[in-house]
Amino acid sequence: MPSLKAIVAARRAEHPHYSSYDASFTPCTAILLQRWQGESCCIPWSRLARVKCASNDADAPVELIFDGVVVVIRGHNLAALVEKLGAFKIESLRELPTEYRAMMRPTEPFVTEIDIRPPA
């Protein structure tokens, strides 16, 4: 009979868990933004001016307005991240392909696109 550790390892191998973000229990000094195609960008939280979610809809995009750059995050259940973003408790956000969505809990935040651009 396999051990519990072996059973858990086998199930994790069958159903890997991917996450669109890494959270911290304490405020972080910067946020790492990772695009699916490999581009990444690290922005210090000290440059954050505003976190904006235009709607109560769970799938509404979230805007992070930094000094000199605007980051628009699109995906599902992103409203759940707004409070953590405002408290600087997100270490990283990463885009994931839509087929990864099926491997996650339906209520978990899922980032499909990170758009980094200069302010308007």
Jmol script that loads the backbone (N, CA, C; Angstrom):
load data "model"
ATOM      1  N   MET A   1       0.856  -1.193   0.000  1.00  0.00           N
ATOM      2  CA  MET A   1       0.000   0.000   0.000  1.00  0.00           C
ATOM      3  C   MET A   1       0.894   1.246   0.000  1.00  0.00           C
ATOM      4  N   PRO A   2       0.654   2.170  -0.951  1.00  0.00           N
ATOM      5  CA  PRO A   2       1.491   3.377  -1.020  1.00  0.00           C
ATOM      6  C   PRO A   2       1.239   4.304   0.178  1.00  0.00           C
ATOM      7  N   SER A   3       2.274   5.035   0.518  1.00  0.00           N
ATOM      8  CA  SER A   3       2.156   5.983   1.629  1.00  0.00           C
ATOM      9  C   SER A   3       1.345   7.201   1.194  1.00  0.00           C
ATOM     10  N   LEU A   4       0.889   7.963   2.168  1.00  0.00           N
ATOM     11  CA  LEU A   4       0.140   9.187   1.877  1.00  0.00           C
ATOM     12  C   LEU A   4       1.005  10.152   1.068  1.00  0.00           C
ATOM     13  N   LYS A   5       2.278  10.227   1.398  1.00  0.00           N
ATOM     14  CA  LYS A   5       3.196  11.106   0.676  1.00  0.00           C
ATOM     15  C   LYS A   5       3.270  10.713  -0.802  1.00  0.00           C
ATOM     16  N   ALA A   6       3.325   9.417  -1.083  1.00  0.00           N
ATOM     17  CA  ALA A   6       3.387   8.935  -2.468  1.00  0.00           C
ATOM     18  C   ALA A   6       2.087   9.227  -3.203  1.00  0.00           C
ATOM     19  N   ILE A   7       0.947   9.075  -2.517  1.00  0.00           N
ATOM     20  CA  ILE A   7      -0.364   9.351  -3.130  1.00  0.00           C
ATOM     21  C   ILE A   7      -0.471  10.832  -3.488  1.00  0.00           C
ATOM     22  N   VAL A   8      -0.077  11.702  -2.552  1.00  0.00           N
ATOM     23  CA  VAL A   8      -0.138  13.150  -2.794  1.00  0.00           C
ATOM     24  C   VAL A   8       0.788  13.528  -3.951  1.00  0.00           C
ATOM     25  N   ALA A   9       1.996  12.981  -3.989  1.00  0.00           N
ATOM     26  CA  ALA A   9       2.943  13.285  -5.067  1.00  0.00           C
ATOM     27  C   ALA A   9       2.384  12.841  -6.419  1.00  0.00           C
ATOM     28  N   ALA A  10       1.753  11.679  -6.449  1.00  0.00           N
ATOM     29  CA  ALA A  10       1.173  11.186  -7.702  1.00  0.00           C
ATOM     30  C   ALA A  10       0.031  12.080  -8.173  1.00  0.00           C
ATOM     31  N   ARG A  11      -0.819  12.503  -7.256  1.00  0.00           N
ATOM     32  CA  ARG A  11      -1.936  13.379  -7.644  1.00  0.00           C
ATOM     33  C   ARG A  11      -1.451  14.735  -8.106  1.00  0.00           C
ATOM     34  N   ARG A  12      -0.430  15.261  -7.453  1.00  0.00           N
ATOM     35  CA  ARG A  12       0.120  16.551  -7.882  1.00  0.00           C
ATOM     36  C   ARG A  12       0.736  16.445  -9.263  1.00  0.00           C
ATOM     37  N   ALA A  13       1.348  15.310  -9.567  1.00  0.00           N
ATOM     38  CA  ALA A  13       1.923  15.114 -10.895  1.00  0.00           C
ATOM     39  C   ALA A  13       0.828  15.021 -11.958  1.00  0.00           C
ATOM     40  N   GLU A  14      -0.308  14.394 -11.602  1.00  0.00           N
ATOM     41  CA  GLU A  14      -1.426  14.276 -12.531  1.00  0.00           C
ATOM     42  C   GLU A  14      -2.115  15.608 -12.770  1.00  0.00           C
ATOM     43  N   HIS A  15      -2.246  16.402 -11.713  1.00  0.00           N
ATOM     44  CA  HIS A  15      -2.962  17.673 -11.765  1.00  0.00           C
ATOM     45  C   HIS A  15      -2.079  18.787 -11.197  1.00  0.00           C
ATOM     46  N   PRO A  16      -1.104  19.251 -11.980  1.00  0.00           N
ATOM     47  CA  PRO A  16      -0.230  20.317 -11.456  1.00  0.00           C
ATOM     48  C   PRO A  16      -1.027  21.586 -11.188  1.00  0.00           C
ATOM     49  N   HIS A  17      -0.618  22.335 -10.181  1.00  0.00           N
ATOM     50  CA  HIS A  17      -1.299  23.581  -9.829  1.00  0.00           C
ATOM     51  C   HIS A  17      -0.450  24.756 -10.301  1.00  0.00           C
ATOM     52  N   TYR A  18      -1.069  25.636 -11.039  1.00  0.00           N
ATOM     53  CA  TYR A  18      -0.414  26.843 -11.514  1.00  0.00           C
ATOM     54  C   TYR A  18      -1.132  28.029 -10.883  1.00  0.00           C
ATOM     55  N   SER A  19      -0.413  29.084 -10.639  1.00  0.00           N
ATOM     56  CA  SER A  19      -1.014  30.269 -10.050  1.00  0.00           C
ATOM     57  C   SER A  19      -0.616  31.502 -10.847  1.00  0.00           C
ATOM     58  N   SER A  20      -1.555  32.449 -10.944  1.00  0.00           N
ATOM     59  CA  SER A  20      -1.287  33.691 -11.653  1.00  0.00           C
ATOM     60  C   SER A  20      -0.606  34.730 -10.773  1.00  0.00           C
ATOM     61  N   TYR A  21      -0.446  34.409  -9.485  1.00  0.00           N
ATOM     62  CA  TYR A  21       0.188  35.391  -8.606  1.00  0.00           C
ATOM     63  C   TYR A  21       0.870  34.708  -7.429  1.00  0.00           C
ATOM     64  N   ASP A  22       1.814  35.418  -6.822  1.00  0.00           N
ATOM     65  CA  ASP A  22       2.454  35.003  -5.583  1.00  0.00           C
ATOM     66  C   ASP A  22       2.184  36.095  -4.566  1.00  0.00           C
ATOM     67  N   ALA A  23       1.609  35.710  -3.439  1.00  0.00           N
ATOM     68  CA  ALA A  23       1.274  36.679  -2.395  1.00  0.00           C
ATOM     69  C   ALA A  23       2.255  36.562  -1.236  1.00  0.00           C
ATOM     70  N   SER A  24       2.317  37.612  -0.460  1.00  0.00           N
ATOM     71  CA  SER A  24       3.166  37.664   0.716  1.00  0.00           C
ATOM     72  C   SER A  24       2.317  38.091   1.904  1.00  0.00           C
ATOM     73  N   PHE A  25       2.714  37.680   3.090  1.00  0.00           N
ATOM     74  CA  PHE A  25       1.986  38.094   4.287  1.00  0.00           C
ATOM     75  C   PHE A  25       2.406  39.488   4.739  1.00  0.00           C
ATOM     76  N   THR A  26       3.534  39.953   4.252  1.00  0.00           N
ATOM     77  CA  THR A  26       4.015  41.286   4.605  1.00  0.00           C
ATOM     78  C   THR A  26       4.193  42.092   3.319  1.00  0.00           C
ATOM     79  N   PRO A  27       4.148  43.413   3.404  1.00  0.00           N
ATOM     80  CA  PRO A  27       4.336  44.228   2.198  1.00  0.00           C
ATOM     81  C   PRO A  27       5.675  43.959   1.518  1.00  0.00           C
ATOM     82  N   CYS A  28       5.650  43.951   0.194  1.00  0.00           N
ATOM     83  CA  CYS A  28       6.849  43.715  -0.632  1.00  0.00           C
ATOM     84  C   CYS A  28       7.397  45.064  -1.098  1.00  0.00           C
ATOM     85  N   THR A  29       8.612  45.058  -1.576  1.00  0.00           N
ATOM     86  CA  THR A  29       9.205  46.306  -2.064  1.00  0.00           C
ATOM     87  C   THR A  29       8.970  46.527  -3.550  1.00  0.00           C
ATOM     88  N   ALA A  30       8.664  45.455  -4.290  1.00  0.00           N
ATOM     89  CA  ALA A  30       8.462  45.569  -5.738  1.00  0.00           C
ATOM     90  C   ALA A  30       7.528  44.472  -6.213  1.00  0.00           C
ATOM     91  N   ILE A  31       7.012  44.642  -7.413  1.00  0.00           N
ATOM     92  CA  ILE A  31       6.178  43.616  -8.038  1.00  0.00           C
ATOM     93  C   ILE A  31       6.854  43.170  -9.333  1.00  0.00           C
ATOM     94  N   LEU A  32       6.904  41.860  -9.533  1.00  0.00           N
ATOM     95  CA  LEU A  32       7.453  41.277 -10.743  1.00  0.00           C
ATOM     96  C   LEU A  32       6.287  40.908 -11.657  1.00  0.00           C
ATOM     97  N   LEU A  33       6.282  41.445 -12.859  1.00  0.00           N
ATOM     98  CA  LEU A  33       5.236  41.167 -13.847  1.00  0.00           C
ATOM     99  C   LEU A  33       5.838  40.266 -14.920  1.00  0.00           C
ATOM    100  N   GLN A  34       5.218  39.098 -15.135  1.00  0.00           N
ATOM    101  CA  GLN A  34       5.769  38.116 -16.065  1.00  0.00           C
ATOM    102  C   GLN A  34       4.784  37.830 -17.190  1.00  0.00           C
ATOM    103  N   ARG A  35       5.206  38.122 -18.417  1.00  0.00           N
ATOM    104  CA  ARG A  35       4.402  37.828 -19.602  1.00  0.00           C
ATOM    105  C   ARG A  35       4.644  36.385 -20.000  1.00  0.00           C
ATOM    106  N   TRP A  36       3.657  35.765 -20.634  1.00  0.00           N
ATOM    107  CA  TRP A  36       3.768  34.357 -21.007  1.00  0.00           C
ATOM    108  C   TRP A  36       4.912  34.112 -21.987  1.00  0.00           C
ATOM    109  N   GLN A  37       5.170  35.048 -22.872  1.00  0.00           N
ATOM    110  CA  GLN A  37       6.206  34.866 -23.888  1.00  0.00           C
ATOM    111  C   GLN A  37       7.617  35.151 -23.375  1.00  0.00           C
ATOM    112  N   GLY A  38       7.759  35.378 -22.075  1.00  0.00           N
ATOM    113  CA  GLY A  38       9.088  35.518 -21.495  1.00  0.00           C
ATOM    114  C   GLY A  38       9.470  36.897 -21.007  1.00  0.00           C
ATOM    115  N   GLU A  39       8.821  37.935 -21.497  1.00  0.00           N
ATOM    116  CA  GLU A  39       9.138  39.289 -21.049  1.00  0.00           C
ATOM    117  C   GLU A  39       8.762  39.433 -19.570  1.00  0.00           C
ATOM    118  N   SER A  40       9.617  40.065 -18.801  1.00  0.00           N
ATOM    119  CA  SER A  40       9.287  40.342 -17.409  1.00  0.00           C
ATOM    120  C   SER A  40       9.744  41.749 -17.052  1.00  0.00           C
ATOM    121  N   CYS A  41       9.104  42.294 -16.031  1.00  0.00           N
ATOM    122  CA  CYS A  41       9.350  43.671 -15.631  1.00  0.00           C
ATOM    123  C   CYS A  41       9.173  43.751 -14.119  1.00  0.00           C
ATOM    124  N   CYS A  42      10.084  44.413 -13.457  1.00  0.00           N
ATOM    125  CA  CYS A  42       9.985  44.584 -12.008  1.00  0.00           C
ATOM    126  C   CYS A  42       9.821  46.077 -11.716  1.00  0.00           C
ATOM    127  N   ILE A  43       8.762  46.415 -10.983  1.00  0.00           N
ATOM    128  CA  ILE A  43       8.468  47.820 -10.687  1.00  0.00           C
ATOM    129  C   ILE A  43       8.386  47.987  -9.172  1.00  0.00           C
ATOM    130  N   PRO A  44       9.092  48.962  -8.617  1.00  0.00           N
ATOM    131  CA  PRO A  44       9.012  49.178  -7.167  1.00  0.00           C
ATOM    132  C   PRO A  44       7.622  49.669  -6.751  1.00  0.00           C
ATOM    133  N   TRP A  45       7.119  49.113  -5.666  1.00  0.00           N
ATOM    134  CA  TRP A  45       5.813  49.536  -5.160  1.00  0.00           C
ATOM    135  C   TRP A  45       5.830  51.014  -4.772  1.00  0.00           C
ATOM    136  N   SER A  46       6.978  51.573  -4.456  1.00  0.00           N
ATOM    137  CA  SER A  46       7.057  52.981  -4.054  1.00  0.00           C
ATOM    138  C   SER A  46       6.607  53.919  -5.172  1.00  0.00           C
ATOM    139  N   ARG A  47       6.555  53.437  -6.421  1.00  0.00           N
ATOM    140  CA  ARG A  47       6.119  54.262  -7.554  1.00  0.00           C
ATOM    141  C   ARG A  47       4.621  54.156  -7.825  1.00  0.00           C
ATOM    142  N   LEU A  48       3.901  53.337  -7.022  1.00  0.00           N
ATOM    143  CA  LEU A  48       2.465  53.151  -7.243  1.00  0.00           C
ATOM    144  C   LEU A  48       1.679  54.394  -6.836  1.00  0.00           C
ATOM    145  N   ALA A  49       0.834  54.869  -7.740  1.00  0.00           N
ATOM    146  CA  ALA A  49      -0.029  56.015  -7.459  1.00  0.00           C
ATOM    147  C   ALA A  49      -1.458  55.563  -7.165  1.00  0.00           C
ATOM    148  N   ARG A  50      -1.923  54.485  -7.871  1.00  0.00           N
ATOM    149  CA  ARG A  50      -3.319  54.079  -7.697  1.00  0.00           C
ATOM    150  C   ARG A  50      -3.535  52.657  -8.213  1.00  0.00           C
ATOM    151  N   VAL A  51      -4.439  51.944  -7.538  1.00  0.00           N
ATOM    152  CA  VAL A  51      -4.947  50.655  -8.000  1.00  0.00           C
ATOM    153  C   VAL A  51      -6.411  50.879  -8.318  1.00  0.00           C
ATOM    154  N   LYS A  52      -6.824  50.518  -9.521  1.00  0.00           N
ATOM    155  CA  LYS A  52      -8.189  50.821  -9.953  1.00  0.00           C
ATOM    156  C   LYS A  52      -8.845  49.595 -10.577  1.00  0.00           C
ATOM    157  N   CYS A  53     -10.027  49.282 -10.084  1.00  0.00           N
ATOM    158  CA  CYS A  53     -10.880  48.269 -10.698  1.00  0.00           C
ATOM    159  C   CYS A  53     -12.187  48.983 -10.998  1.00  0.00           C
ATOM    160  N   ALA A  54     -12.504  49.144 -12.273  1.00  0.00           N
ATOM    161  CA  ALA A  54     -13.602  50.008 -12.698  1.00  0.00           C
ATOM    162  C   ALA A  54     -14.991  49.469 -12.391  1.00  0.00           C
ATOM    163  N   SER A  55     -15.099  48.231 -11.952  1.00  0.00           N
ATOM    164  CA  SER A  55     -16.409  47.618 -11.779  1.00  0.00           C
ATOM    165  C   SER A  55     -16.374  46.612 -10.643  1.00  0.00           C
ATOM    166  N   ASN A  56     -17.540  46.270 -10.119  1.00  0.00           N
ATOM    167  CA  ASN A  56     -17.632  45.214  -9.113  1.00  0.00           C
ATOM    168  C   ASN A  56     -17.621  43.833  -9.755  1.00  0.00           C
ATOM    169  N   ASP A  57     -17.653  43.801 -11.082  1.00  0.00           N
ATOM    170  CA  ASP A  57     -17.596  42.531 -11.810  1.00  0.00           C
ATOM    171  C   ASP A  57     -16.263  41.845 -11.499  1.00  0.00           C
ATOM    172  N   ALA A  58     -16.320  40.570 -11.135  1.00  0.00           N
ATOM    173  CA  ALA A  58     -15.107  39.826 -10.775  1.00  0.00           C
ATOM    174  C   ALA A  58     -14.105  39.741 -11.928  1.00  0.00           C
ATOM    175  N   ASP A  59     -14.586  39.842 -13.163  1.00  0.00           N
ATOM    176  CA  ASP A  59     -13.709  39.745 -14.331  1.00  0.00           C
ATOM    177  C   ASP A  59     -13.306  41.096 -14.907  1.00  0.00           C
ATOM    178  N   ALA A  60     -13.603  42.178 -14.202  1.00  0.00           N
ATOM    179  CA  ALA A  60     -13.216  43.509 -14.678  1.00  0.00           C
ATOM    180  C   ALA A  60     -11.695  43.647 -14.635  1.00  0.00           C
ATOM    181  N   PRO A  61     -11.113  44.363 -15.600  1.00  0.00           N
ATOM    182  CA  PRO A  61      -9.655  44.562 -15.572  1.00  0.00           C
ATOM    183  C   PRO A  61      -9.242  45.429 -14.388  1.00  0.00           C
ATOM    184  N   VAL A  62      -8.011  45.249 -13.972  1.00  0.00           N
ATOM    185  CA  VAL A  62      -7.439  46.021 -12.875  1.00  0.00           C
ATOM    186  C   VAL A  62      -6.300  46.862 -13.440  1.00  0.00           C
ATOM    187  N   GLU A  63      -6.289  48.140 -13.079  1.00  0.00           N
ATOM    188  CA  GLU A  63      -5.220  49.043 -13.514  1.00  0.00           C
ATOM    189  C   GLU A  63      -4.322  49.374 -12.336  1.00  0.00           C
ATOM    190  N   LEU A  64      -3.032  49.277 -12.577  1.00  0.00           N
ATOM    191  CA  LEU A  64      -2.028  49.735 -11.615  1.00  0.00           C
ATOM    192  C   LEU A  64      -1.362  50.937 -12.259  1.00  0.00           C
ATOM    193  N   ILE A  65      -1.507  52.099 -11.640  1.00  0.00           N
ATOM    194  CA  ILE A  65      -0.923  53.308 -12.194  1.00  0.00           C
ATOM    195  C   ILE A  65       0.316  53.640 -11.374  1.00  0.00           C
ATOM    196  N   PHE A  66       1.459  53.519 -12.020  1.00  0.00           N
ATOM    197  CA  PHE A  66       2.738  53.834 -11.404  1.00  0.00           C
ATOM    198  C   PHE A  66       3.247  55.136 -11.999  1.00  0.00           C
ATOM    199  N   ASP A  67       4.232  55.736 -11.380  1.00  0.00           N
ATOM    200  CA  ASP A  67       4.893  56.916 -11.916  1.00  0.00           C
ATOM    201  C   ASP A  67       5.629  56.503 -13.184  1.00  0.00           C
ATOM    202  N   GLY A  68       5.112  56.901 -14.347  1.00  0.00           N
ATOM    203  CA  GLY A  68       5.766  56.615 -15.609  1.00  0.00           C
ATOM    204  C   GLY A  68       5.296  55.378 -16.350  1.00  0.00           C
ATOM    205  N   VAL A  69       4.391  54.589 -15.768  1.00  0.00           N
ATOM    206  CA  VAL A  69       3.911  53.387 -16.449  1.00  0.00           C
ATOM    207  C   VAL A  69       2.524  53.001 -15.930  1.00  0.00           C
ATOM    208  N   VAL A  70       1.704  52.486 -16.844  1.00  0.00           N
ATOM    209  CA  VAL A  70       0.380  51.974 -16.493  1.00  0.00           C
ATOM    210  C   VAL A  70       0.376  50.486 -16.810  1.00  0.00           C
ATOM    211  N   VAL A  71      -0.090  49.687 -15.856  1.00  0.00           N
ATOM    212  CA  VAL A  71      -0.189  48.243 -16.040  1.00  0.00           C
ATOM    213  C   VAL A  71      -1.668  47.870 -15.993  1.00  0.00           C
ATOM    214  N   VAL A  72      -2.167  47.247 -17.066  1.00  0.00           N
ATOM    215  CA  VAL A  72      -3.549  46.789 -17.112  1.00  0.00           C
ATOM    216  C   VAL A  72      -3.518  45.265 -17.060  1.00  0.00           C
ATOM    217  N   ILE A  73      -4.228  44.717 -16.087  1.00  0.00           N
ATOM    218  CA  ILE A  73      -4.276  43.273 -15.886  1.00  0.00           C
ATOM    219  C   ILE A  73      -5.667  42.798 -16.269  1.00  0.00           C
ATOM    220  N   ARG A  74      -5.727  41.814 -17.171  1.00  0.00           N
ATOM    221  CA  ARG A  74      -7.004  41.253 -17.592  1.00  0.00           C
ATOM    222  C   ARG A  74      -7.034  39.771 -17.247  1.00  0.00           C
ATOM    223  N   GLY A  75      -8.231  39.288 -16.941  1.00  0.00           N
ATOM    224  CA  GLY A  75      -8.379  37.876 -16.616  1.00  0.00           C
ATOM    225  C   GLY A  75      -9.694  37.620 -15.910  1.00  0.00           C
ATOM    226  N   HIS A  76      -9.676  36.707 -14.962  1.00  0.00           N
ATOM    227  CA  HIS A  76     -10.879  36.300 -14.236  1.00  0.00           C
ATOM    228  C   HIS A  76     -10.642  36.400 -12.727  1.00  0.00           C
ATOM    229  N   ASN A  77     -11.676  36.805 -12.008  1.00  0.00           N
ATOM    230  CA  ASN A  77     -11.642  36.916 -10.542  1.00  0.00           C
ATOM    231  C   ASN A  77     -10.542  37.861 -10.055  1.00  0.00           C
ATOM    232  N   LEU A  78     -10.273  38.897 -10.809  1.00  0.00           N
ATOM    233  CA  LEU A  78      -9.196  39.823 -10.448  1.00  0.00           C
ATOM    234  C   LEU A  78      -9.578  40.776  -9.330  1.00  0.00           C
ATOM    235  N   ALA A  79     -10.870  41.000  -9.133  1.00  0.00           N
ATOM    236  CA  ALA A  79     -11.303  41.897  -8.055  1.00  0.00           C
ATOM    237  C   ALA A  79     -10.787  41.412  -6.713  1.00  0.00           C
ATOM    238  N   ALA A  80     -10.584  40.108  -6.584  1.00  0.00           N
ATOM    239  CA  ALA A  80     -10.069  39.543  -5.337  1.00  0.00           C
ATOM    240  C   ALA A  80      -8.633  39.977  -5.056  1.00  0.00           C
ATOM    241  N   LEU A  81      -7.918  40.463  -6.068  1.00  0.00           N
ATOM    242  CA  LEU A  81      -6.531  40.889  -5.886  1.00  0.00           C
ATOM    243  C   LEU A  81      -6.374  42.356  -5.503  1.00  0.00           C
ATOM    244  N   VAL A  82      -7.419  43.156  -5.690  1.00  0.00           N
ATOM    245  CA  VAL A  82      -7.298  44.609  -5.518  1.00  0.00           C
ATOM    246  C   VAL A  82      -6.803  44.984  -4.128  1.00  0.00           C
ATOM    247  N   GLU A  83      -7.381  44.402  -3.101  1.00  0.00           N
ATOM    248  CA  GLU A  83      -6.970  44.743  -1.730  1.00  0.00           C
ATOM    249  C   GLU A  83      -5.513  44.357  -1.479  1.00  0.00           C
ATOM    250  N   LYS A  84      -5.101  43.185  -1.948  1.00  0.00           N
ATOM    251  CA  LYS A  84      -3.712  42.755  -1.769  1.00  0.00           C
ATOM    252  C   LYS A  84      -2.751  43.637  -2.568  1.00  0.00           C
ATOM    253  N   LEU A  85      -3.163  44.039  -3.767  1.00  0.00           N
ATOM    254  CA  LEU A  85      -2.325  44.934  -4.558  1.00  0.00           C
ATOM    255  C   LEU A  85      -2.160  46.276  -3.855  1.00  0.00           C
ATOM    256  N   GLY A  86      -3.254  46.813  -3.321  1.00  0.00           N
ATOM    257  CA  GLY A  86      -3.199  48.093  -2.624  1.00  0.00           C
ATOM    258  C   GLY A  86      -2.372  48.057  -1.354  1.00  0.00           C
ATOM    259  N   ALA A  87      -2.236  46.862  -0.767  1.00  0.00           N
ATOM    260  CA  ALA A  87      -1.439  46.707   0.458  1.00  0.00           C
ATOM    261  C   ALA A  87      -0.009  46.249   0.148  1.00  0.00           C
ATOM    262  N   PHE A  88       0.363  46.213  -1.147  1.00  0.00           N
ATOM    263  CA  PHE A  88       1.704  45.800  -1.595  1.00  0.00           C
ATOM    264  C   PHE A  88       2.027  44.366  -1.201  1.00  0.00           C
ATOM    265  N   LYS A  89       1.034  43.495  -1.184  1.00  0.00           N
ATOM    266  CA  LYS A  89       1.254  42.110  -0.749  1.00  0.00           C
ATOM    267  C   LYS A  89       1.289  41.105  -1.904  1.00  0.00           C
ATOM    268  N   ILE A  90       1.431  41.600  -3.109  1.00  0.00           N
ATOM    269  CA  ILE A  90       1.601  40.719  -4.265  1.00  0.00           C
ATOM    270  C   ILE A  90       3.056  40.833  -4.721  1.00  0.00           C
ATOM    271  N   GLU A  91       3.768  39.724  -4.703  1.00  0.00           N
ATOM    272  CA  GLU A  91       5.170  39.705  -5.118  1.00  0.00           C
ATOM    273  C   GLU A  91       5.306  39.619  -6.633  1.00  0.00           C
ATOM    274  N   SER A  92       4.394  38.848  -7.266  1.00  0.00           N
ATOM    275  CA  SER A  92       4.474  38.705  -8.719  1.00  0.00           C
ATOM    276  C   SER A  92       3.112  38.388  -9.305  1.00  0.00           C
ATOM    277  N   LEU A  93       2.941  38.801 -10.552  1.00  0.00           N
ATOM    278  CA  LEU A  93       1.768  38.454 -11.356  1.00  0.00           C
ATOM    279  C   LEU A  93       2.292  37.844 -12.638  1.00  0.00           C
ATOM    280  N   ARG A  94       1.628  36.793 -13.100  1.00  0.00           N
ATOM    281  CA  ARG A  94       2.071  36.172 -14.345  1.00  0.00           C
ATOM    282  C   ARG A  94       0.894  35.806 -15.225  1.00  0.00           C
ATOM    283  N   GLU A  95       1.078  36.021 -16.523  1.00  0.00           N
ATOM    284  CA  GLU A  95       0.093  35.591 -17.507  1.00  0.00           C
ATOM    285  C   GLU A  95       0.163  34.070 -17.630  1.00  0.00           C
ATOM    286  N   LEU A  96      -0.997  33.475 -17.828  1.00  0.00           N
ATOM    287  CA  LEU A  96      -1.055  32.045 -18.100  1.00  0.00           C
ATOM    288  C   LEU A  96      -1.971  31.814 -19.289  1.00  0.00           C
ATOM    289  N   PRO A  97      -1.686  30.800 -20.103  1.00  0.00           N
ATOM    290  CA  PRO A  97      -2.570  30.489 -21.229  1.00  0.00           C
ATOM    291  C   PRO A  97      -3.937  30.025 -20.731  1.00  0.00           C
ATOM    292  N   THR A  98      -4.959  30.256 -21.523  1.00  0.00           N
ATOM    293  CA  THR A  98      -6.327  29.936 -21.093  1.00  0.00           C
ATOM    294  C   THR A  98      -6.517  28.457 -20.775  1.00  0.00           C
ATOM    295  N   GLU A  99      -5.749  27.567 -21.397  1.00  0.00           N
ATOM    296  CA  GLU A  99      -5.929  26.143 -21.092  1.00  0.00           C
ATOM    297  C   GLU A  99      -5.511  25.790 -19.663  1.00  0.00           C
ATOM    298  N   TYR A 100      -4.736  26.648 -19.007  1.00  0.00           N
ATOM    299  CA  TYR A 100      -4.360  26.414 -17.613  1.00  0.00           C
ATOM    300  C   TYR A 100      -5.524  26.680 -16.661  1.00  0.00           C
ATOM    301  N   ARG A 101      -6.490  27.432 -17.114  1.00  0.00           N
ATOM    302  CA  ARG A 101      -7.650  27.797 -16.272  1.00  0.00           C
ATOM    303  C   ARG A 101      -8.350  26.558 -15.730  1.00  0.00           C
ATOM    304  N   ALA A 102      -8.445  25.513 -16.518  1.00  0.00           N
ATOM    305  CA  ALA A 102      -9.137  24.285 -16.105  1.00  0.00           C
ATOM    306  C   ALA A 102      -8.427  23.600 -14.936  1.00  0.00           C
ATOM    307  N   MET A 103      -7.155  23.909 -14.712  1.00  0.00           N
ATOM    308  CA  MET A 103      -6.391  23.280 -13.634  1.00  0.00           C
ATOM    309  C   MET A 103      -6.494  24.046 -12.322  1.00  0.00           C
ATOM    310  N   MET A 104      -7.241  25.137 -12.317  1.00  0.00           N
ATOM    311  CA  MET A 104      -7.325  25.989 -11.128  1.00  0.00           C
ATOM    312  C   MET A 104      -8.724  25.963 -10.551  1.00  0.00           C
ATOM    313  N   ARG A 105      -8.815  26.368  -9.283  1.00  0.00           N
ATOM    314  CA  ARG A 105     -10.135  26.503  -8.662  1.00  0.00           C
ATOM    315  C   ARG A 105     -10.887  27.615  -9.382  1.00  0.00           C
ATOM    316  N   PRO A 106     -12.211  27.463  -9.563  1.00  0.00           N
ATOM    317  CA  PRO A 106     -12.991  28.462 -10.318  1.00  0.00           C
ATOM    318  C   PRO A 106     -12.959  29.859  -9.709  1.00  0.00           C
ATOM    319  N   THR A 107     -12.724  29.982  -8.413  1.00  0.00           N
ATOM    320  CA  THR A 107     -12.731  31.295  -7.758  1.00  0.00           C
ATOM    321  C   THR A 107     -11.351  31.925  -7.652  1.00  0.00           C
ATOM    322  N   GLU A 108     -10.323  31.216  -8.068  1.00  0.00           N
ATOM    323  CA  GLU A 108      -8.959  31.724  -7.954  1.00  0.00           C
ATOM    324  C   GLU A 108      -8.680  32.771  -9.037  1.00  0.00           C
ATOM    325  N   PRO A 109      -7.989  33.869  -8.682  1.00  0.00           N
ATOM    326  CA  PRO A 109      -7.631  34.862  -9.699  1.00  0.00           C
ATOM    327  C   PRO A 109      -6.782  34.235 -10.808  1.00  0.00           C
ATOM    328  N   PHE A 110      -7.099  34.604 -12.044  1.00  0.00           N
ATOM    329  CA  PHE A 110      -6.408  34.046 -13.202  1.00  0.00           C
ATOM    330  C   PHE A 110      -6.089  35.187 -14.165  1.00  0.00           C
ATOM    331  N   VAL A 111      -4.816  35.408 -14.428  1.00  0.00           N
ATOM    332  CA  VAL A 111      -4.367  36.500 -15.293  1.00  0.00           C
ATOM    333  C   VAL A 111      -4.146  35.978 -16.703  1.00  0.00           C
ATOM    334  N   THR A 112      -4.867  36.560 -17.671  1.00  0.00           N
ATOM    335  CA  THR A 112      -4.700  36.166 -19.066  1.00  0.00           C
ATOM    336  C   THR A 112      -3.831  37.152 -19.848  1.00  0.00           C
ATOM    337  N   GLU A 113      -3.763  38.402 -19.366  1.00  0.00           N
ATOM    338  CA  GLU A 113      -2.990  39.412 -20.095  1.00  0.00           C
ATOM    339  C   GLU A 113      -2.468  40.475 -19.144  1.00  0.00           C
ATOM    340  N   ILE A 114      -1.217  40.838 -19.324  1.00  0.00           N
ATOM    341  CA  ILE A 114      -0.597  41.963 -18.610  1.00  0.00           C
ATOM    342  C   ILE A 114      -0.127  42.937 -19.678  1.00  0.00           C
ATOM    343  N   ASP A 115      -0.737  44.120 -19.693  1.00  0.00           N
ATOM    344  CA  ASP A 115      -0.392  45.153 -20.665  1.00  0.00           C
ATOM    345  C   ASP A 115       0.372  46.256 -19.951  1.00  0.00           C
ATOM    346  N   ILE A 116       1.627  46.451 -20.335  1.00  0.00           N
ATOM    347  CA  ILE A 116       2.483  47.464 -19.715  1.00  0.00           C
ATOM    348  C   ILE A 116       2.711  48.554 -20.748  1.00  0.00           C
ATOM    349  N   ARG A 117       2.325  49.781 -20.392  1.00  0.00           N
ATOM    350  CA  ARG A 117       2.436  50.870 -21.376  1.00  0.00           C
ATOM    351  C   ARG A 117       2.703  52.203 -20.662  1.00  0.00           C
ATOM    352  N   PRO A 118       3.161  53.205 -21.412  1.00  0.00           N
ATOM    353  CA  PRO A 118       3.340  54.535 -20.811  1.00  0.00           C
ATOM    354  C   PRO A 118       1.983  55.164 -20.517  1.00  0.00           C
ATOM    355  N   PRO A 119       1.934  56.099 -19.579  1.00  0.00           N
ATOM    356  CA  PRO A 119       0.646  56.751 -19.273  1.00  0.00           C
ATOM    357  C   PRO A 119       0.136  57.543 -20.475  1.00  0.00           C
ATOM    358  N   ALA A 120      -1.170  57.693 -20.526  1.00  0.00           N
ATOM    359  CA  ALA A 120      -1.812  58.416 -21.649  1.00  0.00           C
ATOM    360  C   ALA A 120      -1.563  59.908 -21.568  1.00  0.00           C
TER     361      ALA A 120
END
end "model"
wireframe off; spacefill off
backbone 0.3
color backbone group
